[in-house]
Amino acid sequence: MVGGLVPKLQAYVLARFNWPPTMRTILQHPAGPFTIHFWCAWIKWGIVVANIADLKVPAENISANQQFVLILSGATWTKWCTQVTPFNANLMACNFFMTCSAIYQMSRKLRASYSKSK
């Protein structure tokens, strides 16, 4: 039932409005807004934003386990985003920045732990 709903919605949206050619191409793309490939990346950016917002948190309160998992997940999926068809540059960038923000947070945590131990 649901499998046929999204293509019908896409056809309706494309037929209903007089889209410029560039927008029409985006709407018809295999990783466009009518697919999970599009929305997965935009939702995942929330993790990156949350991690950057945590820069205000004292380094002692950062979870090393959480940052380690974000590093592994981000690095793994950055690599695999190059293998998935259709290619989704937004998802690859999101995973890359998730890895970078987690590495930075982990370095803050390690520096704080090291200076505390001295």
ChimeraX commands (.cxc) that place a marker at each C-alpha (Angstrom):
marker #1 position 0.00,0.00,0.00 radius 0.5
marker #1 position 2.62,2.55,1.07 radius 0.5
marker #1 position 5.04,1.51,-1.70 radius 0.5
marker #1 position 2.79,3.10,-4.31 radius 0.5
marker #1 position 2.03,6.27,-2.36 radius 0.5
marker #1 position 5.38,8.06,-2.74 radius 0.5
marker #1 position 5.65,7.65,-6.54 radius 0.5
marker #1 position 2.07,8.94,-6.87 radius 0.5
marker #1 position 2.87,11.90,-4.64 radius 0.5
marker #1 position 6.01,12.63,-6.65 radius 0.5
marker #1 position 4.08,12.48,-9.93 radius 0.5
marker #1 position 1.38,14.76,-8.49 radius 0.5
marker #1 position 3.92,17.34,-7.28 radius 0.5
marker #1 position 5.78,17.31,-10.59 radius 0.5
marker #1 position 2.56,17.68,-12.62 radius 0.5
marker #1 position 0.85,20.22,-10.35 radius 0.5
marker #1 position 3.49,22.92,-10.40 radius 0.5
marker #1 position 5.54,24.47,-13.19 radius 0.5
marker #1 position 8.97,23.68,-11.77 radius 0.5
marker #1 position 12.14,25.19,-13.23 radius 0.5
marker #1 position 14.33,22.55,-14.93 radius 0.5
marker #1 position 16.90,22.51,-12.12 radius 0.5
marker #1 position 14.27,21.94,-9.43 radius 0.5
marker #1 position 12.55,19.30,-11.56 radius 0.5
marker #1 position 15.89,17.46,-11.85 radius 0.5
marker #1 position 16.33,17.57,-8.06 radius 0.5
marker #1 position 12.79,16.28,-7.47 radius 0.5
marker #1 position 13.31,13.39,-9.92 radius 0.5
marker #1 position 16.80,12.44,-8.68 radius 0.5
marker #1 position 17.20,8.88,-7.29 radius 0.5
marker #1 position 18.47,10.46,-4.03 radius 0.5
marker #1 position 15.99,13.33,-4.12 radius 0.5
marker #1 position 13.42,14.44,-1.54 radius 0.5
marker #1 position 11.04,11.60,-2.38 radius 0.5
marker #1 position 13.54,8.99,-1.14 radius 0.5
marker #1 position 14.99,7.93,2.20 radius 0.5
marker #1 position 18.47,8.77,0.85 radius 0.5
marker #1 position 17.60,12.46,1.03 radius 0.5
marker #1 position 15.98,12.56,4.47 radius 0.5
marker #1 position 18.46,10.26,6.19 radius 0.5
marker #1 position 21.26,12.78,5.69 radius 0.5
marker #1 position 19.23,15.77,6.84 radius 0.5
marker #1 position 18.15,14.00,10.02 radius 0.5
marker #1 position 21.71,12.83,10.72 radius 0.5
marker #1 position 22.98,16.42,10.56 radius 0.5
marker #1 position 21.21,16.79,13.92 radius 0.5
marker #1 position 23.89,14.59,15.51 radius 0.5
marker #1 position 26.61,16.86,14.12 radius 0.5
marker #1 position 24.83,20.00,15.35 radius 0.5
marker #1 position 24.33,18.46,18.80 radius 0.5
marker #1 position 27.99,17.49,19.00 radius 0.5
marker #1 position 29.05,21.02,18.04 radius 0.5
marker #1 position 26.63,22.46,20.61 radius 0.5
marker #1 position 28.39,20.30,23.20 radius 0.5
marker #1 position 31.50,22.45,22.77 radius 0.5
marker #1 position 30.00,24.55,25.58 radius 0.5
marker #1 position 30.00,21.53,27.89 radius 0.5
marker #1 position 33.03,21.19,30.17 radius 0.5
marker #1 position 35.49,18.62,28.79 radius 0.5
marker #1 position 35.19,16.51,31.96 radius 0.5
marker #1 position 31.52,15.92,31.21 radius 0.5
marker #1 position 32.06,14.61,27.67 radius 0.5
marker #1 position 31.34,10.91,27.22 radius 0.5
marker #1 position 34.41,9.21,25.75 radius 0.5
marker #1 position 32.32,6.15,24.84 radius 0.5
marker #1 position 29.82,8.26,22.90 radius 0.5
marker #1 position 32.54,10.12,21.02 radius 0.5
marker #1 position 34.34,6.86,20.22 radius 0.5
marker #1 position 31.15,5.41,18.73 radius 0.5
marker #1 position 30.54,8.61,16.72 radius 0.5
marker #1 position 34.10,8.44,15.35 radius 0.5
marker #1 position 33.71,4.79,14.32 radius 0.5
marker #1 position 30.23,5.25,12.88 radius 0.5
marker #1 position 31.11,8.43,11.01 radius 0.5
marker #1 position 34.33,7.02,9.55 radius 0.5
marker #1 position 32.69,3.74,8.54 radius 0.5
marker #1 position 29.71,5.38,6.86 radius 0.5
marker #1 position 31.83,8.04,5.16 radius 0.5
marker #1 position 33.63,5.20,3.40 radius 0.5
marker #1 position 30.45,3.26,2.62 radius 0.5
marker #1 position 28.68,6.34,1.26 radius 0.5
marker #1 position 31.02,6.11,-1.71 radius 0.5
marker #1 position 29.80,2.55,-2.39 radius 0.5
marker #1 position 26.04,3.09,-2.13 radius 0.5
marker #1 position 23.99,3.78,-5.25 radius 0.5
marker #1 position 22.69,6.41,-5.74 radius 0.5
marker #1 position 25.66,8.43,-4.50 radius 0.5
marker #1 position 24.61,10.86,-1.78 radius 0.5
marker #1 position 27.22,13.58,-1.24 radius 0.5
marker #1 position 25.16,15.18,1.53 radius 0.5
marker #1 position 25.18,11.95,3.56 radius 0.5
marker #1 position 28.91,11.50,2.98 radius 0.5
marker #1 position 29.61,15.08,4.11 radius 0.5
marker #1 position 27.40,14.61,7.17 radius 0.5
marker #1 position 29.29,11.48,8.21 radius 0.5
marker #1 position 32.64,13.15,7.57 radius 0.5
marker #1 position 31.75,16.13,9.76 radius 0.5
marker #1 position 30.33,13.81,12.40 radius 0.5
marker #1 position 33.73,12.09,12.52 radius 0.5
marker #1 position 35.59,15.42,12.67 radius 0.5
marker #1 position 33.43,16.84,15.46 radius 0.5
marker #1 position 33.75,13.63,17.47 radius 0.5
marker #1 position 37.54,13.57,17.05 radius 0.5
marker #1 position 37.70,17.14,18.30 radius 0.5
marker #1 position 35.46,16.36,21.28 radius 0.5
marker #1 position 37.53,13.25,22.08 radius 0.5
marker #1 position 40.72,15.32,21.97 radius 0.5
marker #1 position 39.16,17.78,24.44 radius 0.5
marker #1 position 38.24,14.89,26.73 radius 0.5
marker #1 position 41.72,13.33,26.53 radius 0.5
marker #1 position 43.47,16.67,27.14 radius 0.5
marker #1 position 41.27,17.30,30.18 radius 0.5
marker #1 position 41.95,13.80,31.54 radius 0.5
marker #1 position 45.69,14.17,30.94 radius 0.5
marker #1 position 45.92,17.58,32.63 radius 0.5
marker #1 position 43.84,16.33,35.57 radius 0.5
marker #1 position 46.16,13.34,36.08 radius 0.5
marker #1 position 49.24,15.59,36.33 radius 0.5
marker link #1:1,2 radius 0.2
marker link #1:2,3 radius 0.2
marker link #1:3,4 radius 0.2
marker link #1:4,5 radius 0.2
marker link #1:5,6 radius 0.2
marker link #1:6,7 radius 0.2
marker link #1:7,8 radius 0.2
marker link #1:8,9 radius 0.2
marker link #1:9,10 radius 0.2
marker link #1:10,11 radius 0.2
marker link #1:11,12 radius 0.2
marker link #1:12,13 radius 0.2
marker link #1:13,14 radius 0.2
marker link #1:14,15 radius 0.2
marker link #1:15,16 radius 0.2
marker link #1:16,17 radius 0.2
marker link #1:17,18 radius 0.2
marker link #1:18,19 radius 0.2
marker link #1:19,20 radius 0.2
marker link #1:20,21 radius 0.2
marker link #1:21,22 radius 0.2
marker link #1:22,23 radius 0.2
marker link #1:23,24 radius 0.2
marker link #1:24,25 radius 0.2
marker link #1:25,26 radius 0.2
marker link #1:26,27 radius 0.2
marker link #1:27,28 radius 0.2
marker link #1:28,29 radius 0.2
marker link #1:29,30 radius 0.2
marker link #1:30,31 radius 0.2
marker link #1:31,32 radius 0.2
marker link #1:32,33 radius 0.2
marker link #1:33,34 radius 0.2
marker link #1:34,35 radius 0.2
marker link #1:35,36 radius 0.2
marker link #1:36,37 radius 0.2
marker link #1:37,38 radius 0.2
marker link #1:38,39 radius 0.2
marker link #1:39,40 radius 0.2
marker link #1:40,41 radius 0.2
marker link #1:41,42 radius 0.2
marker link #1:42,43 radius 0.2
marker link #1:43,44 radius 0.2
marker link #1:44,45 radius 0.2
marker link #1:45,46 radius 0.2
marker link #1:46,47 radius 0.2
marker link #1:47,48 radius 0.2
marker link #1:48,49 radius 0.2
marker link #1:49,50 radius 0.2
marker link #1:50,51 radius 0.2
marker link #1:51,52 radius 0.2
marker link #1:52,53 radius 0.2
marker link #1:53,54 radius 0.2
marker link #1:54,55 radius 0.2
marker link #1:55,56 radius 0.2
marker link #1:56,57 radius 0.2
marker link #1:57,58 radius 0.2
marker link #1:58,59 radius 0.2
marker link #1:59,60 radius 0.2
marker link #1:60,61 radius 0.2
marker link #1:61,62 radius 0.2
marker link #1:62,63 radius 0.2
marker link #1:63,64 radius 0.2
marker link #1:64,65 radius 0.2
marker link #1:65,66 radius 0.2
marker link #1:66,67 radius 0.2
marker link #1:67,68 radius 0.2
marker link #1:68,69 radius 0.2
marker link #1:69,70 radius 0.2
marker link #1:70,71 radius 0.2
marker link #1:71,72 radius 0.2
marker link #1:72,73 radius 0.2
marker link #1:73,74 radius 0.2
marker link #1:74,75 radius 0.2
marker link #1:75,76 radius 0.2
marker link #1:76,77 radius 0.2
marker link #1:77,78 radius 0.2
marker link #1:78,79 radius 0.2
marker link #1:79,80 radius 0.2
marker link #1:80,81 radius 0.2
marker link #1:81,82 radius 0.2
marker link #1:82,83 radius 0.2
marker link #1:83,84 radius 0.2
marker link #1:84,85 radius 0.2
marker link #1:85,86 radius 0.2
marker link #1:86,87 radius 0.2
marker link #1:87,88 radius 0.2
marker link #1:88,89 radius 0.2
marker link #1:89,90 radius 0.2
marker link #1:90,91 radius 0.2
marker link #1:91,92 radius 0.2
marker link #1:92,93 radius 0.2
marker link #1:93,94 radius 0.2
marker link #1:94,95 radius 0.2
marker link #1:95,96 radius 0.2
marker link #1:96,97 radius 0.2
marker link #1:97,98 radius 0.2
marker link #1:98,99 radius 0.2
marker link #1:99,100 radius 0.2
marker link #1:100,101 radius 0.2
marker link #1:101,102 radius 0.2
marker link #1:102,103 radius 0.2
marker link #1:103,104 radius 0.2
marker link #1:104,105 radius 0.2
marker link #1:105,106 radius 0.2
marker link #1:106,107 radius 0.2
marker link #1:107,108 radius 0.2
marker link #1:108,109 radius 0.2
marker link #1:109,110 radius 0.2
marker link #1:110,111 radius 0.2
marker link #1:111,112 radius 0.2
marker link #1:112,113 radius 0.2
marker link #1:113,114 radius 0.2
marker link #1:114,115 radius 0.2
marker link #1:115,116 radius 0.2
marker link #1:116,117 radius 0.2
marker link #1:117,118 radius 0.2
view
